[in-house]
């Protein structure tokens, strides 16, 4: 299901017409969401690790 780069770029340009390249679009649209997702994953991991650490280390 591959789409040509021109089509993908035109979809991004429908939102912000000044986008000139796929890389610029990825930095503008995808990077912030990826960073937020990573921070949420880290937060959840920190909350879950503490209660599970005795089980993971073999100490009951």
N, CA, C and O of each residue as an XYZ file, in Angstrom:
240
protein
N       0.816     -1.197      0.000
C       0.000      0.000      0.000
C       0.860      1.261      0.000
O       0.576      2.208      0.734
N       1.877      1.275     -0.796
C       2.778      2.428     -0.847
C       2.146      3.567     -1.639
O       1.530      3.357     -2.684
N       2.314      4.773     -1.116
C       1.831      5.965     -1.810
C       3.046      6.755     -2.279
O       4.066      6.796     -1.591
N       2.943      7.378     -3.443
C       4.061      8.212     -3.906
C       4.312      9.380     -2.949
O       3.388      9.884     -2.311
N       5.575      9.802     -2.859
C       5.928     10.900     -1.955
C       5.161     12.175     -2.276
O       4.834     12.948     -1.375
N       4.876     12.396     -3.541
C       4.155     13.607     -3.946
C       2.761     13.624     -3.322
O       2.281     14.672     -2.891
N       2.125     12.474     -3.276
C       0.784     12.383     -2.689
C       0.852     12.627     -1.186
O       0.025     13.354     -0.635
N       1.824     12.028     -0.529
C       1.982     12.212      0.915
C       2.258     13.674      1.230
O       1.669     14.234      2.155
N       3.151     14.294      0.466
C       3.470     15.706      0.674
C       2.243     16.583      0.453
O       2.032     17.544      1.192
N       1.438     16.268     -0.544
C       0.233     17.071     -0.795
C      -0.774     16.942      0.346
O      -1.508     17.889      0.628
N      -0.818     15.786      1.004
C      -1.710     15.629      2.158
C      -1.259     16.514      3.317
O      -2.082     17.149      3.976
N       0.050     16.553      3.562
C       0.573     17.453      4.593
C       0.339     18.912      4.207
O       0.004     19.735      5.059
N       0.513     19.233      2.926
C       0.337     20.606      2.462
C      -1.116     21.055      2.537
O      -1.385     22.256      2.565
N      -2.049     20.125      2.569
C      -3.456     20.494      2.748
C      -3.673     21.095      4.134
O      -4.580     21.904      4.326
N      -2.846     20.702      5.097
C      -2.947     21.229      6.460
C      -2.121     22.503      6.593
O      -2.620     23.527      7.060
N      -0.855     22.436      6.179
C       0.030     23.613      6.217
C       0.674     23.748      4.829
O       1.611     23.018      4.507
N       0.177     24.669      4.019
C       0.660     24.791      2.633
C       2.149     25.115      2.488
O       2.718     24.865      1.425
N       2.786     25.652      3.504
C       4.194     26.044      3.375
C       5.167     24.867      3.491
O       6.373     25.065      3.341
N       4.686     23.664      3.750
C       5.566     22.496      3.851
C       6.171     22.196      2.481
O       5.454     22.107      1.484
N       7.507     22.038      2.440
C       8.205     21.855      1.162
C       8.807     20.461      0.978
O       9.104     20.068     -0.150
N       8.991     19.707      2.068
C       9.602     18.382      1.936
C       8.978     17.419      2.944
O       8.366     17.825      3.932
N       9.153     16.146      2.661
C       8.651     15.109      3.564
C       9.344     15.226      4.922
O       8.694     15.085      5.958
N      10.649     15.481      4.931
C      11.388     15.593      6.191
C      10.855     16.750      7.031
O      10.695     16.611      8.244
N      10.584     17.874      6.406
C      10.030     19.026      7.120
C       8.663     18.667      7.715
O       8.348     19.067      8.836
N       7.868     17.927      6.976
C       6.552     17.502      7.466
C       6.685     16.558      8.656
O       5.958     16.681      9.642
N       7.617     15.616      8.558
C       7.812     14.664      9.654
C       8.261     15.370     10.924
O       7.797     15.045     12.017
N       9.164     16.338     10.780
C       9.642     17.079     11.950
C       8.511     17.897     12.560
O       8.380     17.961     13.782
N       7.710     18.509     11.732
C       6.640     19.389     12.210
C       5.473     18.612     12.821
O       4.957     18.996     13.870
N       5.059     17.531     12.176
C       3.857     16.816     12.600
C       4.152     15.603     13.478
O       3.543     15.448     14.537
N       5.066     14.750     13.062
C       5.253     13.473     13.730
C       6.182     13.521     14.933
O       5.941     12.828     15.922
N       7.228     14.316     14.871
C       8.209     14.363     15.954
C       7.602     14.762     17.298
O       7.882     14.100     18.297
N       6.784     15.814     17.365
C       6.213     16.166     18.676
C       5.365     15.043     19.278
O       5.424     14.798     20.483
N       4.582     14.364     18.447
C       3.744     13.284     18.958
C       4.589     12.099     19.415
O       4.253     11.443     20.402
N       5.671     11.823     18.716
C       6.567     10.738     19.104
C       7.236     11.043     20.439
O       7.377     10.157     21.282
N       7.646     12.290     20.634
C       8.267     12.684     21.907
C       7.269     12.565     23.050
O       7.607     12.044     24.113
N       6.040     13.042     22.846
C       5.012     12.949     23.893
C       4.719     11.491     24.208
O       4.592     11.127     25.377
N       4.609     10.655     23.189
C       4.359      9.226     23.403
C       5.492      8.600     24.213
O       5.241      7.802     25.116
N       6.723      8.952     23.898
C       7.866      8.433     24.640
C       7.845      8.854     26.094
O       8.138      8.049     26.979
N       7.498     10.117     26.352
C       7.417     10.599     27.737
C       6.309      9.890     28.511
O       6.476      9.577     29.690
N       5.186      9.639     27.858
C       4.094      8.898     28.510
C       4.551      7.475     28.832
O       4.279      6.965     29.919
N       5.247      6.833     27.886
C       5.766      5.477     28.124
C       6.732      5.445     29.302
O       6.682      4.532     30.126
N       7.610      6.439     29.383
C       8.564      6.511     30.497
C       7.823      6.690     31.816
O       8.159      6.042     32.807
N       6.822      7.559     31.838
C       6.043      7.788     33.060
C       5.336      6.532     33.533
O       5.354      6.214     34.722
N       4.714      5.818     32.607
C       4.021      4.573     32.963
C       5.028      3.537     33.462
O       4.773      2.837     34.442
N       6.167      3.444     32.785
C       7.200      2.485     33.210
C       7.700      2.787     34.612
O       7.915      1.872     35.407
N       7.888      4.065     34.922
C       8.358      4.440     36.258
C       7.323      4.084     37.321
O       7.682      3.657     38.418
N       6.047      4.258     37.006
C       4.994      3.931     37.967
C       4.862      2.423     38.182
O       4.574      1.976     39.293
N       5.071      1.648     37.133
C       4.884      0.196     37.211
C       6.121     -0.509     37.772
O       5.990     -1.526     38.454
N       7.307      0.008     37.499
C       8.532     -0.704     37.878
C       8.679     -0.869     39.382
O       9.046     -1.945     39.853
N       8.398      0.175     40.135
C       8.619      0.129     41.592
C       7.849     -1.032     42.246
O       8.452     -1.811     42.984
N       6.535     -1.170     41.997
C       5.829     -2.301     42.621
C       6.265     -3.669     42.077
O       6.192     -4.664     42.797
N       6.710     -3.730     40.831
C       7.087     -5.016     40.243
C       8.549     -5.391     40.480
O       8.932     -6.537     40.245
N       9.358     -4.466     40.933
C      10.783     -4.733     41.064
C      11.104     -5.916     41.977
O      12.010     -6.678     41.637
N      10.428     -6.129     43.117
C      10.729     -7.327     43.918
C      10.463     -8.628     43.160
O      11.219     -9.590     43.294
N       9.397     -8.658     42.368
C       9.102     -9.866     41.591
C      10.143    -10.082     40.498
O      10.546    -11.217     40.239
N      10.577     -9.009     39.863
C      11.562     -9.123     38.794
C      12.926     -9.551     39.322
O      13.674    -10.242     38.630
N      13.250     -9.144     40.541
C      14.539     -9.482     41.134
C      14.495    -10.806     41.886
O      15.521    -11.256     42.397
N      13.327    -11.438     41.964
C      13.203    -12.726     42.616
C      13.034    -12.660     44.114
O      13.153    -13.679     44.795
N      12.758    -11.482     44.643
C      12.540    -11.328     46.086
C      11.042    -11.166     46.321
O      10.409    -10.268     45.767
N      10.493    -12.030     47.134
C       9.044    -11.946     47.396
C       8.854    -11.128     48.601
O       7.720    -10.910     49.027
